Amino acid sequence: MNKLQAMAVFVQVVDTGSFTRAAQMLDLPKASVSTLVQALEASLSAKLLHRTTRQVTVTSDGAAYYERCVRILSDVREAEESLSRMRINPSGRLRVDTPTGLSSEILIPALPAFFERYPDITLEMGSTDRPVDLVEEGVDCAVRGGPLTDTSLIARRVGIINFVTAAAPSYLARFGMPAHPDDLARHRCVNYFSAKTGKVYDWDFNRNGERIEVPMPGVIALNDSNAYVQAGLAGLGVIQMTDYLLTRHVEEGRMVQVLPDWVSDALPVHIVYPQNRHMSAKVRVFVEWVSEVFANHPQMRLGARPDFAAAQV
């Protein structure tokens, strides 16, 4: 039995909670995964996992052994990378997940420079506004906007998201320009709902210490940021969306900022990855690259605020 391989298989089974998912992640037959774990238990004379037809859970001995395995495997990978060219030329498949609008508007246009710098990395970039389970779905790291609720993840804050309230000229010509957030109660708004909970998000406005947070009336709600912007461009109603998705449309006259004196709450942007997963060289360079892209972006860098001239119709 290859003890290091058996330890790695055991860790993957614990991380995914399933022999089947562990086998898929490791590209091994399920029978081989089961055999390696059984051989490991036999060599230790200890039961590491509770197995039922519905789930796999770790025993108390298994939990203690798992923590040691994670540290040992991490040390081994660190030692291997320190003696290899991977620190200079990271390589291999890297799976990441990013929000839809941020991916299409900021990260993907900047990727040619990333691949010029790291030509041996193969990137698999999921683009979704649905929060993914990094461990279960085999994602190395993810870019996330908003407050973090998963304490099992290590997070690095890399940027800020600001929001702008806007509407299409065709909509404003029909319904008029709101002068105060209270006026929106008489308007149509395009709402955004959580892909995870289905909850429609309220809108917030701040000005000179006054804060207003209210649900908005609307005939449509969406859960994809690019589709949401398209609904605004179609004149379906007033929208409140990230400034990096609206800047171009406002500057080119397809959208008009409304309530320019009112500011909405900004949200932090983090890169997250599992705390029990070794931060490989390819993950490290991707994290640094994203941080660099945001630091050089006028709307994503920390401290940035939207700066549109109030439009007239």
Secondary structure, DSSP 8 states (H G I E B T S, - for coil): --HHHHHHHHHHHHHHT-HHHHHHHHT--HHHHHHHHHHHHHHHTS--EEE-SS-EEE-HHHHHHHHHHHHHHHHHHHHHHHTSGGGTS--EEEEEEE-HHHIIIIIHHHHHHHHHH-TTEEEEEEE-SS---TTTTT-SEEEEES----TTEEEEEEEEE-EEEEE-HHHHHHH---SSGGGGGGS-BEEEB-TTT--B--EEEEETTEEEEE----SEEES-HHHHHHHHHTTS-BEEEEHHHHHHHHHTTSSEE--TT-B---EEEEEEEETTS---HHHHHHHHHHHHHHHTSTTTSTT----------
